[in-house]
């Protein structure tokens, strides 16, 4: 098993697999495609009616208009009924009316449209076109292909018989065949997708939602890893570098860390209630300084008087406290510094803490990914809390600048 966390992080905080996203069913795509297609039939028939009216007015072809429109009405009515109530009964009714009444319509339309030249084809084939735009009644694309083929066949029969009744030579436009092929191909694509994905196609909204949830889990897991670094790993490092038996103060510290870790709950901001609720950030900062001195380090603290007891949101205070503690821990373990300066600054809007040491510098870009102290315990923790962390390092030492806004997240909002 591999993980993006450091080796040794407990399995409970390792990333879990991304849940299988729910998808849009292929049946839903078939229904949507069919609904859109069924309304194209009435729209095409309305366009035919407009062309008939335009021919009657502009070209003066008015003889037989009433009979032609009378034959047009039943085909249009059944196409609208099918669009509103797509049932097998309405489909059969539309097909039957399209074949019988449509044949009569063609027989009337052929002589009416003859004087129009190039415009006659659309008027003649209007009813047959409506029989093609019928869609599917079921949840499978193959059903849609079957009904399209049926409508195309019945429309072709109506055209052939209508021309025979009118006594005119048969002329068929390839447009109906092209339309039918395009619609059948659309249903075929959906049906093939249904088969290949076992009836489910990806839903990108659901995928995005699950991805956001996975990101939230990963933030909590990184926060938990930072907590492990601040407590257990820090204590183990102190034991490894110590000599002889542990003194009572170190024992008390280890017990306190274990108790804190056992009852901790990592939030999205990477806080685990490190700063006591009854305490203040200023007091917790002084405890960090005292702990550093007890471990043998030399540290100067300035500006602590700028801290206000109510100046920081608890989550901000805990993030700042953890980041400062991690910075000091890195100094003890890696920098070999003789002196550390911790400076508190800022104004009414922001609080800053500057940690400067004169130890061995390092290349910030070359820090391994699995090093939690820099990436998660300092930078990640501050960013998750809404603060910032900047780190400069050279042969002269390392500087860590931490900043968070004062006040709670709700300050400034209307009550």
C-alpha positions in Angstrom: 0.0 0.0 0.0 1.3 3.4 -0.9 0.3 6.8 0.6 1.0 10.4 0.1 1.6 10.8 3.8 4.8 10.0 5.6 5.6 6.4 6.4 4.5 5.5 9.8 1.3 7.5 9.7 -1.5 5.4 11.3 -3.8 3.6 8.9 -6.7 5.5 10.3 -5.4 8.7 8.6 -4.4 7.2 5.3 -6.4 8.4 2.2 -9.4 6.2 1.4 -10.3 5.3 -2.1 -12.5 7.7 -4.1 -16.1 6.5 -3.9 -17.5 5.3 -7.2 -19.5 8.2 -8.6 -23.1 7.9 -9.3 -24.0 8.5 -13.0 -26.6 9.7 -15.3 -28.5 6.6 -16.6 -28.5 5.8 -20.2 -32.3 5.5 -19.9 -32.4 9.1 -18.9 -30.4 10.1 -22.0 -32.7 8.1 -24.2 -35.8 9.8 -22.7 -34.3 13.2 -23.0 -33.3 12.6 -26.6 -36.7 11.2 -27.5 -38.6 14.1 -25.9 -36.6 16.6 -27.9 -37.0 14.6 -31.1 -40.8 14.3 -30.7 -41.2 18.1 -30.5 -39.3 18.5 -33.7 -42.1 16.7 -35.6 -44.8 19.3 -34.7 -42.3 22.1 -35.3 -41.6 20.7 -38.8 -45.3 20.5 -39.6 -45.8 24.1 -38.5 -43.1 25.1 -40.8 -44.9 23.2 -43.6 -48.1 25.1 -42.8 -46.1 28.4 -43.0 -44.7 27.4 -46.4 -48.2 26.5 -47.7 -49.5 29.9 -46.5 -46.6 31.7 -48.1 -47.2 29.9 -51.4 -50.9 30.8 -51.3 -50.1 34.5 -50.8 -46.9 35.2 -52.7 -47.2 32.7 -55.5 -51.0 32.9 -55.9 -51.4 29.1 -55.5 -54.6 29.1 -53.5 -56.7 26.3 -55.1 -56.9 23.3 -52.8 -55.4 25.1 -49.8 -58.4 24.3 -47.6 -58.4 20.6 -48.3 -54.6 20.4 -47.9 -54.8 22.1 -44.5 -57.7 19.9 -43.5 -55.5 16.8 -44.2 -52.6 18.5 -42.4 -54.5 19.0 -39.1 -54.8 15.3 -38.0 -51.2 14.6 -38.6 -50.2 17.7 -36.6 -52.6 16.9 -33.9 -51.4 13.3 -33.4 -47.7 14.5 -33.4 -48.5 17.0 -30.6 -50.4 14.3 -28.7 -47.4 12.0 -29.0 -45.1 14.7 -27.7 -47.3 15.3 -24.7 -48.2 11.7 -24.0 -45.5 9.3 -25.3 -47.4 6.0 -25.0 -47.7 3.0 -27.3 -51.3 3.8 -28.0 -50.5 7.4 -29.1 -47.5 6.2 -31.1 -49.7 3.7 -33.0 -52.3 6.3 -33.5 -49.8 8.7 -34.9 -48.4 6.1 -37.2 -51.8 5.1 -38.4 -52.9 8.6 -39.0 -49.6 9.4 -40.7 -50.1 6.4 -43.1 -53.7 6.9 -44.0 -54.3 10.6 -43.7 -50.7 11.3 -44.7 -51.4 9.4 -48.0 -54.4 11.7 -48.6 -52.3 14.7 -47.7 -49.6 13.7 -50.3 -52.2 13.1 -53.0 -53.5 16.7 -52.4 -50.0 18.2 -51.9 -48.5 16.9 -55.2 -50.7 18.9 -57.6 -50.8 21.9 -55.2 -47.0 22.2 -55.0 -46.3 21.5 -58.7 -46.2 25.2 -59.7 -43.8 26.0 -56.9 -40.8 24.3 -58.5 -38.0 23.7 -55.9 -40.3 24.5 -53.0 -42.7 21.7 -53.7 -40.7 18.9 -52.2 -40.9 20.2 -48.6 -44.6 20.7 -48.8 -45.2 17.2 -50.2 -43.0 15.3 -47.7 -44.0 17.3 -44.6 -46.3 14.6 -43.2 -43.8 11.9 -43.9 -41.0 13.9 -42.1 -43.2 14.0 -39.0 -43.5 10.2 -38.9 -39.7 10.0 -38.6 -39.3 12.3 -35.5 -40.9 10.0 -33.0 -38.2 8.9 -30.6 -38.3 5.9 -28.3 -41.0 4.7 -25.9 -38.7 2.6 -23.7 -35.4 3.1 -22.0 -33.2 1.6 -24.8 -31.8 3.2 -27.8 -32.6 0.2 -30.0 -36.3 0.9 -29.4 -35.8 4.4 -30.7 -34.1 3.1 -33.8 -37.0 0.7 -34.4 -39.6 3.4 -34.2 -37.6 5.7 -36.5 -37.3 2.9 -39.1 -41.0 2.2 -38.8 -42.0 5.9 -39.2 -39.6 6.3 -42.1 -41.0 3.2 -43.9 -44.7 4.2 -43.4 -43.9 7.8 -44.6 -42.2 6.3 -47.7 -45.3 4.2 -48.3 -47.6 7.2 -47.9 -45.5 9.2 -50.4 -45.5 6.3 -53.0 -49.2 5.7 -52.7 -50.0 9.5 -52.7 -48.1 10.0 -55.9 -49.8 7.1 -57.5 -53.2 8.5 -56.5 -52.2 12.0 -57.9 -51.0 10.4 -61.1 -47.6 12.1 -60.8 -44.1 10.5 -61.1 -42.5 9.6 -57.8 -39.9 12.0 -56.6 -38.3 11.5 -53.2 -35.8 13.8 -51.4 -32.8 12.2 -49.7 -33.3 14.6 -46.7 -35.6 12.3 -44.9 -33.2 9.4 -45.1 -30.3 11.6 -43.9 -32.5 12.8 -40.9 -33.4 9.2 -40.0 -29.8 8.1 -40.2 -28.6 10.9 -37.9 -31.3 10.2 -35.3 -30.7 6.4 -35.4 -26.9 7.0 -35.0 -27.6 9.2 -31.9 -29.6 6.4 -30.3 -27.0 3.9 -31.3 -24.2 5.9 -29.6 -26.3 6.0 -26.4 -27.1 2.3 -26.6 -23.4 1.4 -27.1 -22.5 3.6 -24.2 -25.1 1.8 -22.1 -23.6 -1.6 -22.9 -20.0 -0.6 -22.3 -20.7 1.1 -19.0 -23.4 -1.4 -17.8 -26.1 1.1 -18.0 -24.3 4.1 -16.4 -22.6 7.0 -17.9 -20.4 9.4 -15.8 -22.1 12.3 -14.1 -19.6 15.0 -13.9 -21.4 17.0 -11.2 -21.3 13.9 -8.9 -17.7 13.3 -9.8 -16.8 16.9 -8.8 -18.8 16.5 -5.6 -17.0 13.3 -4.6 -13.6 14.8 -5.5 -14.3 17.8 -3.2 -15.2 15.3 -0.4 -12.0 13.4 -1.0 -10.0 16.6 -0.9 -11.6 17.5 2.5 -10.7 14.0 3.8 -7.1 14.5 2.6 -6.9 17.9 4.4 -8.1 16.3 7.6 -5.6 13.4 7.1 -2.7 15.9 6.6 -3.8 17.8 9.7 -3.7 14.5 11.6 -0.3 13.8 10.3 0.9 17.2 11.4 -0.4 16.5 14.9 1.5 13.2 15.0 4.6 15.1 14.0 4.1 17.7 16.8 3.5 15.1 19.5 4.7 11.5 19.1 7.5 12.1 16.5 8.8 15.1 18.5 8.9 13.1 21.7 10.6 10.2 20.1 13.2 12.5 18.6 13.8 14.0 22.1 14.2 10.5 23.6 16.6 9.4 20.8 18.9 12.5 21.3 18.8 12.3 25.1 21.2 10.5 27.3 20.4 8.3 30.3 16.9 7.8 31.8 14.1 10.2 31.2 13.6 12.8 33.9 10.1 13.4 35.4 9.5 16.5 33.3 10.0 14.6 30.0 7.8 11.9 31.3 5.0 14.4 32.1 5.4 15.9 28.6 5.1 12.5 26.9 2.0 11.6 29.0 0.4 15.0 28.1 1.1 14.5 24.4 -0.3 11.0 24.4 -3.4 12.2 26.3 -3.8 15.1 23.9 -3.4 12.8 20.9 -5.9 10.2 22.2 -8.6 12.8 22.5 -7.8 14.9 19.5 -10.1 15.4 16.5 -8.4 16.9 13.5 -10.5 19.6 11.7 -10.2 20.9 8.2 -7.9 23.6 9.5 -5.5 21.2 11.1 -6.3 22.0 14.7 -6.6 19.6 17.6 -7.2 21.8 20.6 -3.5 22.2 21.4 -4.1 25.6 23.0 -6.1 25.1 26.2 -9.5 26.6 26.1 -9.0 28.2 29.5 -5.7 29.7 28.4 -4.6 32.4 25.9 -2.4 32.3 22.9 0.1 34.5 24.7 0.4 32.1 27.6 0.7 29.1 25.2 3.5 31.0 23.3 5.3 31.6 26.6 5.1 27.8 27.4 6.7 27.0 24.0 9.5 29.4 24.7 10.0 27.9 28.2 10.0 24.4 26.7 12.6 25.3 24.2 14.8 26.8 26.9 14.3 23.7 29.1 15.6 21.5 26.2 18.8 23.5 26.2 18.1 26.1 23.5 18.7 29.8 23.7 15.7 31.9 22.6 14.8 35.6 22.9 11.2 36.6 22.9 10.0 40.1 22.0 6.7 41.7 21.4 4.5 39.3 23.4 2.8 42.4 25.0 1.1 42.9 21.6 -1.0 39.8 22.1 -4.5 40.3 23.2 -6.4 37.6 25.0 -9.4 38.0 22.7 -7.5 39.0 19.5 -7.4 35.6 17.8 -10.0 33.1 16.7 -9.4 29.8 18.5 -8.7 28.0 15.2 -6.2 30.7 14.2 -4.5 30.5 17.6 -4.2 26.8 17.5 -2.8 26.8 14.0 -0.3 29.6 14.9 0.7 27.7 18.1 1.3 24.5 16.2 3.3 26.1 13.5 5.5 28.0 16.0 6.1 24.7 17.9 7.0 22.9 14.7 9.4 25.7 13.7 11.2 25.5 17.0 11.3 21.7 16.8 13.0 21.9 13.4 15.5 24.3 14.9 16.4 21.8 17.7 16.6 18.8 15.5 18.3 20.1 12.3 19.6 23.7 12.5 22.3 23.3 15.2 21.6 26.9 16.0 23.2 28.8 18.9 20.4 31.4 19.2 16.8 31.8 18.2 14.8 35.0 18.1 11.0 34.9 18.3 9.3 38.2 17.6 5.6 38.9 17.8 4.3 41.8 15.7 1.3 43.0 13.7 -1.6 45.4 14.1 -5.3 45.4 14.9 -6.0 43.4 11.7 -3.1 40.8 11.6 -0.8 39.0 14.0 2.6 37.9 12.9 5.2 35.8 14.5 8.8 35.7 13.3 11.1 32.8 14.1 14.8 33.5 13.2 17.7 31.2 13.9 21.4 31.4 13.1 21.8 27.7 12.4 22.5 25.6 9.3 20.3 26.7 6.4 18.8 24.4 3.8 17.4 24.5 0.3 13.6 24.8 0.7 12.9 23.4 -2.8 14.9 20.3 -2.0 12.9 19.3 1.1 11.6 15.7 0.6 7.8 15.3 0.1 7.6 13.0 3.1 9.0 15.6 5.5 6.0 16.7 7.6 7.7 19.3 9.7 7.9 21.9 6.9 5.1 21.0 4.4 2.3 20.1 6.8 3.1 21.1 10.4 4.0 24.7 9.3 2.9 25.6 5.8 -0.1 23.3 5.5 -1.4 24.0 9.0 -1.3 27.8 8.4 -2.9 27.7 5.0 -5.7 25.4 6.2 -6.5 28.0 9.0 -6.6 30.9 6.6 -3.1 32.2 7.5 0.2 32.3 5.6 3.7 30.9 6.2 6.9 32.1 4.4 10.3 30.5 4.8 13.7 31.8 3.9 16.9 29.9 4.5 20.5 30.4 3.7 23.9 29.7 5.1 23.3 32.4 7.7 20.2 30.7 9.1 16.5 30.3 8.6 13.6 32.7 9.0 10.0 31.6 9.3 7.3 34.3 9.0 3.8 33.3 10.2 0.7 35.5 9.9 -3.0 35.2 10.7 -5.9 37.7 10.7 -7.1 38.8 14.1 -10.8 38.2 15.1 -13.1 35.4 14.1 -14.2 34.5 10.7 -17.7 36.0 11.4 -16.3 39.5 12.2 -17.6 42.1 9.9 -20.8 40.2 8.9 -24.2 41.7 9.3 -26.1 40.3 12.3 
